[in-house]
């Protein structure tokens, strides 16, 4: 009996030692939250940079940029994979992070949520040949709205804008490498009236898209400089000069006048408080005088033509003044878009259906408000009008120069381009979402991510 008792005690001791060596300690809730926060803080900036750099990518010659008939190319596949990663982060952030839901529940966040919901609902009645693309575009728009809210929970607005600037500059560098290297897509040949062909910078995207990228890079770079508390170092001055040089060169080579005018308006809005003094007025007057002297010099040096004709030639591609009075043909495009809107005022035709329906009218509505109504009906147009109106109002009420610049860009560019809510959100859309959701609600920085346990997830879903 004693032998059996000794054997039993030995087995119990061995079992206890085995359990102590095999069982792992349960991670504490604080460590779980720290790991999740670290992952979000690492993934969000990476995805934001990739979205800014890859979403404008379109080297297709046979179909217009963003065409509903482009098919599943390598570029589209990359952007779909990126959208899938963005969607995963957005869903996890929505479920695990209450401040994200709070941000989207406040104005103007809930307007963006309503707009995304309208896109989804109306996509059920989208134009047949573009229905699949329209529904995918509606879903992608909703995911990016939530993703930006998640990003602002783990990054400051300034850090997010720095990520946007990195993505813009990366795209410009690749575009110039391809442009200077030549190739089939390096030059975009635009056919105008009377068999006139204009060669514009192409490479990675449509020339208008490249011009917008250059304009936005200048805007973000200037805004970050204006909001910087410390003086610039020589390295940062050199980097800023490089961004300005490559951006201006891109706008010049792409011949995008809308981008140039939008950039000028945005720069003026960013610097308006610096111009409201004696030195600023002097610089402004010198700039106006310089422009007038340049126009006079053009007229004097041009034999057999007056100043007006030379100015028109500089401001147009064809040299015809009608190109300016018709907003480079956009008045005809707007008329055709309104005709289609009248046929479906409540549901619209679906996101990204314009490339098929407006095939003979530049493939796009070329107006932000018309784009929203054409895509998802009058209610989406009301949401976009409210967002634009609030953006302008808030730009006058805050002292943030970057917000003023983005507001000016959205308003001016939105008059002549779709500007926002593309199939794969452009940098202008992401910038607008960033400033809107950053101003949506003051979220305490001390709030942390909830524990990623089934009990918490079930509680959140019940709420």
C-alpha positions as CSV (number, residue, x, y, z in Angstrom):
1,X,0.0,0.0,0.0
2,X,2.8,2.4,0.9
3,X,4.4,1.6,-2.5
4,X,1.1,2.5,-4.3
5,X,0.7,5.7,-2.3
6,X,4.3,6.7,-3.2
7,X,3.7,6.0,-6.9
8,X,0.5,8.1,-6.9
9,X,2.2,11.1,-5.2
10,X,5.0,10.8,-7.7
11,X,2.6,10.9,-10.7
12,X,0.7,13.9,-9.2
13,X,4.0,15.7,-8.8
14,X,5.0,14.9,-12.3
15,X,1.6,16.1,-13.7
16,X,1.9,19.3,-11.8
17,X,5.4,20.0,-13.1
18,X,4.3,19.2,-16.6
19,X,1.3,21.6,-16.4
20,X,3.5,24.4,-15.1
21,X,5.9,24.0,-18.0
22,X,3.3,23.5,-20.8
23,X,0.6,26.0,-19.8
24,X,1.3,29.5,-21.1
25,X,0.3,32.6,-19.1
26,X,-2.9,34.4,-20.4
27,X,-2.1,37.7,-21.9
28,X,-3.4,40.7,-19.9
29,X,-6.1,43.0,-21.4
30,X,-3.6,45.8,-21.5
31,X,-1.1,43.8,-23.6
32,X,-3.9,42.8,-26.0
33,X,-4.9,46.5,-26.4
34,X,-1.3,47.5,-26.9
35,X,-0.7,45.0,-29.7
36,X,-3.9,45.9,-31.5
37,X,-3.1,49.6,-31.2
38,X,0.4,49.0,-32.5
39,X,-1.0,47.1,-35.5
40,X,-3.5,49.8,-36.4
41,X,-0.9,52.5,-36.0
42,X,1.4,50.6,-38.4
43,X,-1.2,49.5,-41.0
44,X,-3.2,52.7,-41.3
45,X,-0.4,55.0,-42.5
46,X,0.9,52.3,-44.9
47,X,-2.6,51.8,-46.5
48,X,-3.1,55.5,-46.7
49,X,0.1,56.0,-48.6
50,X,-0.7,53.2,-50.9
51,X,-4.2,54.4,-51.6
52,X,-2.9,57.9,-52.5
53,X,-0.2,56.5,-54.7
54,X,-2.1,53.6,-56.5
55,X,-5.7,54.7,-56.8
56,X,-5.0,57.3,-59.6
57,X,-3.1,54.7,-61.6
58,X,-4.5,54.2,-65.0
59,X,-2.4,53.5,-68.1
60,X,-5.2,52.4,-70.3
61,X,-5.3,53.9,-73.8
62,X,-8.3,52.1,-75.2
63,X,-10.7,53.2,-72.5
64,X,-10.9,56.5,-70.5
65,X,-9.5,56.8,-67.0
66,X,-11.8,55.0,-64.6
67,X,-14.0,53.6,-67.4
68,X,-16.7,51.2,-66.4
69,X,-15.6,49.0,-69.3
70,X,-11.9,48.8,-68.4
71,X,-12.2,45.2,-67.2
72,X,-10.0,43.5,-64.6
73,X,-6.5,44.7,-65.5
74,X,-3.4,44.4,-63.3
75,X,-4.0,48.0,-62.1
76,X,-7.6,47.3,-61.2
77,X,-6.6,44.1,-59.4
78,X,-4.0,45.9,-57.3
79,X,-6.5,48.6,-56.4
80,X,-9.1,46.0,-55.5
81,X,-6.7,44.1,-53.2
82,X,-5.8,47.4,-51.6
83,X,-9.5,48.2,-51.1
84,X,-9.9,44.8,-49.5
85,X,-7.2,45.5,-47.0
86,X,-8.7,49.0,-46.3
87,X,-12.1,47.3,-45.8
88,X,-10.7,44.8,-43.3
89,X,-9.1,47.6,-41.3
90,X,-12.3,49.7,-41.5
91,X,-14.6,46.8,-40.3
92,X,-12.2,45.9,-37.4
93,X,-11.9,49.5,-36.4
94,X,-15.6,50.0,-36.5
95,X,-16.3,47.0,-34.3
96,X,-13.4,47.4,-31.8
97,X,-13.1,51.1,-31.4
98,X,-16.1,53.1,-30.0
99,X,-14.5,56.5,-30.8
100,X,-14.7,55.7,-34.5
101,X,-18.4,55.2,-34.2
102,X,-18.7,58.4,-32.2
103,X,-16.8,60.3,-34.8
104,X,-19.1,59.1,-37.6
105,X,-22.2,59.7,-35.5
106,X,-21.4,63.5,-35.2
107,X,-21.9,66.1,-37.9
108,X,-20.6,66.1,-40.6
109,X,-19.7,62.4,-40.1
110,X,-23.2,61.2,-40.2
111,X,-23.8,63.1,-43.5
112,X,-20.9,61.0,-45.0
113,X,-22.5,57.8,-43.6
114,X,-25.8,58.8,-45.1
115,X,-24.2,59.5,-48.4
116,X,-22.5,56.1,-48.4
117,X,-25.8,54.5,-47.6
118,X,-27.5,56.3,-50.5
119,X,-24.7,55.1,-52.8
120,X,-25.3,51.5,-51.7
121,X,-29.1,51.6,-51.9
122,X,-29.3,53.4,-55.3
123,X,-26.7,51.0,-56.7
124,X,-29.4,48.3,-56.8
125,X,-31.0,50.3,-59.7
126,X,-27.7,51.1,-61.4
127,X,-27.4,51.2,-65.2
128,X,-27.2,47.6,-66.4
129,X,-23.8,47.4,-68.2
130,X,-22.2,49.3,-65.3
131,X,-24.2,47.7,-62.4
132,X,-21.4,45.5,-61.1
133,X,-18.9,48.3,-61.1
134,X,-21.4,50.7,-59.6
135,X,-22.1,48.4,-56.7
136,X,-18.4,47.7,-56.1
137,X,-17.7,51.5,-56.2
138,X,-20.5,52.2,-53.7
139,X,-19.1,49.6,-51.3
140,X,-15.5,50.9,-51.7
141,X,-16.7,54.5,-51.0
142,X,-18.3,53.3,-47.7
143,X,-15.2,51.4,-46.6
144,X,-12.9,54.3,-47.3
145,X,-15.2,56.7,-45.2
146,X,-14.9,54.3,-42.2
147,X,-11.2,53.7,-42.9
148,X,-10.4,57.5,-42.7
149,X,-12.3,57.6,-39.3
150,X,-10.2,54.7,-38.1
151,X,-7.0,56.4,-39.3
152,X,-7.7,59.6,-37.5
153,X,-8.1,57.6,-34.2
154,X,-4.5,56.3,-34.4
155,X,-2.8,59.2,-36.3
156,X,-3.1,62.9,-35.9
157,X,-4.4,65.0,-38.8
158,X,-0.9,66.3,-39.5
159,X,0.6,62.7,-39.6
160,X,-2.2,61.7,-42.0
161,X,-1.5,64.6,-44.3
162,X,2.2,63.7,-44.2
163,X,1.2,60.2,-45.4
164,X,-0.9,61.8,-48.2
165,X,2.1,63.9,-49.3
166,X,4.4,60.9,-49.4
167,X,1.9,59.0,-51.6
168,X,1.5,62.0,-54.0
169,X,5.3,62.5,-54.3
170,X,5.8,58.7,-54.9
171,X,3.3,58.8,-57.8
172,X,4.9,61.9,-59.3
173,X,8.3,60.3,-59.2
174,X,7.1,57.2,-60.9
175,X,5.2,59.2,-63.5
176,X,8.2,61.3,-64.4
177,X,10.5,58.2,-64.7
178,X,8.0,56.6,-67.1
179,X,7.5,59.9,-69.0
180,X,11.2,60.6,-69.5
181,X,11.8,56.9,-70.3
182,X,9.3,57.0,-73.1
183,X,7.0,54.2,-74.1
184,X,3.4,53.8,-75.4
185,X,1.8,55.5,-72.4
186,X,4.3,58.3,-71.8
187,X,2.5,60.8,-74.0
188,X,-1.3,61.3,-74.1
189,X,-2.5,62.5,-77.5
190,X,-5.7,64.5,-77.1
191,X,-7.7,65.0,-80.3
192,X,-9.4,68.4,-80.5
193,X,-11.4,70.0,-83.2
194,X,-10.3,70.3,-86.9
195,X,-8.0,67.2,-86.5
196,X,-5.8,69.1,-84.0
197,X,-3.8,66.7,-81.8
198,X,-2.3,68.0,-78.5
199,X,0.4,65.9,-76.8
200,X,0.2,66.0,-73.0
201,X,2.1,64.2,-70.2
202,X,0.6,60.7,-69.7
203,X,2.7,57.8,-68.2
204,X,0.8,56.7,-65.1
205,X,-2.6,58.4,-65.5
206,X,-4.8,60.8,-67.5
207,X,-3.1,64.2,-67.8
208,X,-5.9,65.9,-65.8
209,X,-5.3,63.4,-63.0
210,X,-1.6,64.1,-63.0
211,X,-2.3,67.8,-62.9
212,X,-4.5,67.3,-59.9
213,X,-1.8,65.3,-58.2
214,X,0.7,68.1,-58.7
215,X,-1.7,70.7,-57.4
216,X,-2.6,68.7,-54.3
217,X,1.1,68.0,-53.6
218,X,1.7,71.8,-53.6
219,X,-1.3,72.4,-51.4
220,X,-0.5,69.8,-48.8
221,X,3.2,70.8,-48.7
222,X,2.4,74.5,-48.2
223,X,-0.2,73.7,-45.6
224,X,2.1,71.5,-43.6
225,X,4.8,74.3,-43.8
226,X,2.3,76.9,-42.6
227,X,1.2,74.8,-39.6
228,X,4.7,73.8,-38.6
229,X,5.8,75.2,-35.2
230,X,9.6,74.8,-35.7
231,X,11.8,76.4,-38.4
232,X,12.6,74.3,-41.4
233,X,16.0,72.5,-41.6
234,X,18.2,72.7,-44.7
235,X,17.2,69.2,-45.6
236,X,13.5,69.9,-45.3
237,X,13.9,73.1,-47.4
238,X,15.5,71.1,-50.1
239,X,12.7,68.5,-50.0
240,X,10.1,71.2,-50.1
241,X,11.8,72.7,-53.1
242,X,11.8,69.4,-54.8
243,X,8.1,68.8,-54.2
244,X,7.3,72.3,-55.6
245,X,9.5,71.8,-58.6
246,X,8.2,68.4,-59.6
247,X,4.6,69.5,-59.0
248,X,4.8,72.7,-61.1
249,X,6.6,70.8,-63.9
250,X,3.8,68.1,-63.8
251,X,1.0,70.7,-64.1
252,X,2.9,72.4,-66.9
253,X,3.5,69.2,-68.9
254,X,0.0,67.8,-68.3
255,X,-1.6,71.1,-69.5
256,X,-4.3,70.9,-66.9
257,X,-5.8,74.3,-66.5
258,X,-8.4,73.3,-64.0
259,X,-5.6,71.9,-61.8
260,X,-3.6,75.2,-62.2
261,X,-6.6,77.4,-61.3
262,X,-7.6,75.2,-58.4
263,X,-4.0,75.2,-57.1
264,X,-3.8,79.0,-57.4
265,X,-7.1,79.4,-55.4
266,X,-5.9,76.9,-52.8
267,X,-2.5,78.6,-52.4
268,X,-4.2,82.0,-52.1
269,X,-6.6,80.6,-49.4
270,X,-3.7,79.2,-47.4
271,X,-1.7,82.4,-47.5
272,X,-4.6,84.9,-47.2
273,X,-3.8,85.8,-43.6
274,X,-0.2,86.6,-44.6
275,X,-1.4,88.9,-47.4
276,X,-3.5,91.0,-45.0
277,X,-0.6,93.2,-44.0
278,X,1.7,95.8,-45.6
279,X,4.3,93.3,-46.8
280,X,1.7,91.0,-48.1
281,X,-0.1,93.7,-50.0
282,X,3.3,94.8,-51.5
283,X,4.0,91.3,-52.7
284,X,0.5,90.9,-54.1
285,X,0.8,94.2,-56.1
286,X,4.3,93.1,-57.4
287,X,2.8,89.8,-58.6
288,X,-0.1,91.6,-60.4
289,X,2.3,94.1,-62.0
290,X,4.6,91.2,-63.0
291,X,1.7,89.4,-64.8
292,X,0.6,92.6,-66.5
293,X,4.2,93.3,-67.7
294,X,4.5,89.7,-69.0
295,X,1.2,90.1,-71.0
296,X,2.5,93.4,-72.4
297,X,5.8,91.8,-73.4
298,X,4.0,89.0,-75.1
299,X,2.0,91.5,-77.1
300,X,4.9,93.6,-78.1
301,X,7.1,90.7,-79.1
302,X,4.4,89.0,-81.2
303,X,4.3,90.5,-84.7
304,X,1.0,90.7,-86.4
305,X,-1.2,89.9,-83.4
306,X,-2.7,91.8,-80.6
307,X,-2.3,91.2,-76.8
308,X,-5.8,89.7,-76.5
309,X,-5.2,87.0,-79.1
310,X,-1.8,86.1,-77.5
311,X,-3.4,85.8,-74.1
312,X,-6.1,83.6,-75.5
313,X,-3.5,81.4,-77.1
314,X,-1.7,81.0,-73.8
315,X,-4.9,80.1,-71.9
316,X,-6.3,77.7,-74.5
317,X,-5.2,74.6,-76.4
318,X,-6.8,75.5,-79.7
319,X,-6.3,79.3,-79.6
320,X,-10.1,79.8,-79.9
321,X,-11.8,82.1,-77.3
322,X,-14.9,79.9,-77.5
323,X,-12.8,77.3,-75.6
324,X,-12.8,79.7,-72.6
325,X,-16.4,80.9,-72.8
326,X,-17.8,77.3,-72.9
327,X,-15.5,76.2,-70.0
328,X,-13.6,74.1,-72.6
329,X,-16.7,72.4,-73.8
330,X,-18.1,71.6,-70.3
331,X,-21.4,73.5,-70.9
332,X,-22.4,70.9,-73.4
333,X,-21.4,68.1,-71.1
334,X,-23.4,69.6,-68.2
335,X,-26.5,70.0,-70.5
336,X,-26.2,66.3,-71.5
337,X,-25.7,65.2,-67.8
338,X,-28.8,67.2,-66.8
339,X,-30.8,65.5,-69.5
340,X,-29.8,62.1,-68.1
341,X,-30.5,63.2,-64.5
342,X,-34.0,64.2,-65.5
343,X,-34.7,60.6,-66.5
344,X,-33.7,59.2,-63.1
345,X,-33.9,62.0,-60.6
346,X,-34.2,59.7,-57.5
347,X,-31.9,56.8,-58.1
348,X,-29.4,58.1,-60.6
349,X,-27.5,55.8,-62.9
350,X,-24.9,54.4,-60.5
351,X,-21.4,55.3,-59.6
352,X,-19.0,55.2,-62.5
353,X,-21.8,54.8,-65.1
354,X,-20.9,58.1,-66.8
355,X,-18.0,56.7,-68.9
356,X,-20.6,54.6,-70.7
357,X,-23.5,57.0,-70.8
358,X,-21.5,60.1,-71.6
359,X,-19.2,58.4,-74.1
360,X,-19.5,61.2,-76.6
361,X,-19.2,63.9,-73.9
362,X,-15.8,63.4,-72.3
363,X,-17.0,60.3,-70.2
364,X,-17.6,62.4,-67.1
365,X,-20.0,65.1,-65.8
366,X,-17.1,67.4,-64.9
367,X,-18.9,68.9,-61.9
368,X,-18.9,67.6,-58.4
369,X,-22.6,68.2,-57.7
370,X,-23.8,66.9,-61.0
371,X,-21.5,63.8,-60.5
372,X,-23.3,63.0,-57.2
373,X,-26.8,63.5,-58.6
374,X,-26.0,61.6,-61.8
375,X,-24.6,58.7,-59.8
376,X,-27.1,58.3,-57.0
377,X,-30.0,60.8,-57.4
378,X,-31.1,64.0,-55.9
379,X,-30.6,63.0,-52.2
380,X,-26.9,62.3,-52.7
381,X,-26.7,65.7,-54.3
382,X,-28.2,67.3,-51.2
383,X,-25.7,65.5,-49.0
384,X,-22.8,66.7,-51.2
385,X,-24.2,70.2,-51.2
386,X,-24.4,70.2,-47.4
387,X,-20.8,68.9,-47.1
388,X,-19.5,71.6,-49.5
389,X,-21.5,74.3,-47.8
390,X,-20.3,73.3,-44.3
391,X,-16.7,73.0,-45.6
392,X,-16.9,76.6,-46.8
393,X,-18.5,77.8,-43.6
394,X,-16.0,76.0,-41.4
395,X,-13.1,77.4,-43.5
396,X,-14.2,80.9,-42.5
397,X,-14.6,80.0,-38.9
398,X,-11.3,78.3,-38.2
399,X,-7.7,79.6,-38.4
400,X,-6.3,76.5,-39.9
401,X,-4.7,77.6,-43.2
402,X,-4.7,74.0,-44.6
403,X,-8.5,73.6,-44.1
404,X,-9.0,76.9,-46.0
405,X,-6.8,75.6,-48.8
406,X,-8.6,72.3,-49.1
407,X,-12.0,74.1,-49.0
408,X,-10.9,76.4,-51.8
409,X,-9.6,73.5,-53.9
410,X,-12.8,71.5,-53.5
411,X,-15.0,74.4,-54.4
412,X,-13.0,75.6,-57.5
413,X,-12.1,72.1,-58.8
414,X,-15.6,70.9,-58.1
415,X,-17.0,73.4,-60.6
416,X,-15.1,71.8,-63.5
417,X,-14.2,68.2,-62.4
418,X,-15.9,65.4,-60.5
419,X,-13.2,65.9,-57.8
420,X,-14.6,63.4,-55.2
421,X,-16.2,60.0,-54.8
422,X,-14.5,58.1,-57.6
423,X,-14.6,54.3,-58.0
424,X,-11.2,54.2,-56.2
425,X,-11.0,57.4,-54.0
426,X,-8.5,59.9,-55.4
427,X,-6.2,62.0,-53.1
428,X,-8.7,64.9,-53.3
429,X,-11.4,62.7,-51.9
430,X,-9.2,61.4,-49.1
431,X,-8.1,64.9,-48.2
432,X,-11.6,66.1,-48.0
433,X,-12.7,63.1,-45.8
434,X,-9.7,63.7,-43.5
435,X,-10.5,67.4,-42.8
436,X,-14.3,66.7,-42.5
437,X,-13.9,63.8,-40.1
438,X,-11.1,65.5,-38.2
439,X,-13.5,68.3,-37.5
440,X,-16.4,66.0,-36.8
441,X,-15.9,65.4,-33.1
442,X,-13.2,66.0,-30.5
443,X,-12.3,62.4,-29.5
444,X,-10.4,62.1,-26.2
445,X,-6.9,60.8,-27.0
446,X,-6.9,58.8,-23.8
447,X,-9.6,56.4,-25.0
448,X,-8.1,53.1,-26.0
449,X,-9.1,50.1,-28.1
450,X,-11.5,47.7,-26.5
451,X,-10.4,44.2,-25.7
452,X,-10.6,42.0,-28.8
453,X,-12.6,39.2,-27.1
454,X,-15.7,37.5,-28.2
455,X,-17.6,39.0,-25.2
456,X,-16.8,42.5,-26.2
457,X,-17.5,41.9,-29.9
458,X,-20.9,40.4,-29.0
459,X,-21.7,43.4,-26.8
460,X,-20.7,45.9,-29.5
461,X,-22.8,44.1,-32.1
462,X,-25.8,44.0,-29.7
463,X,-25.5,47.8,-29.3
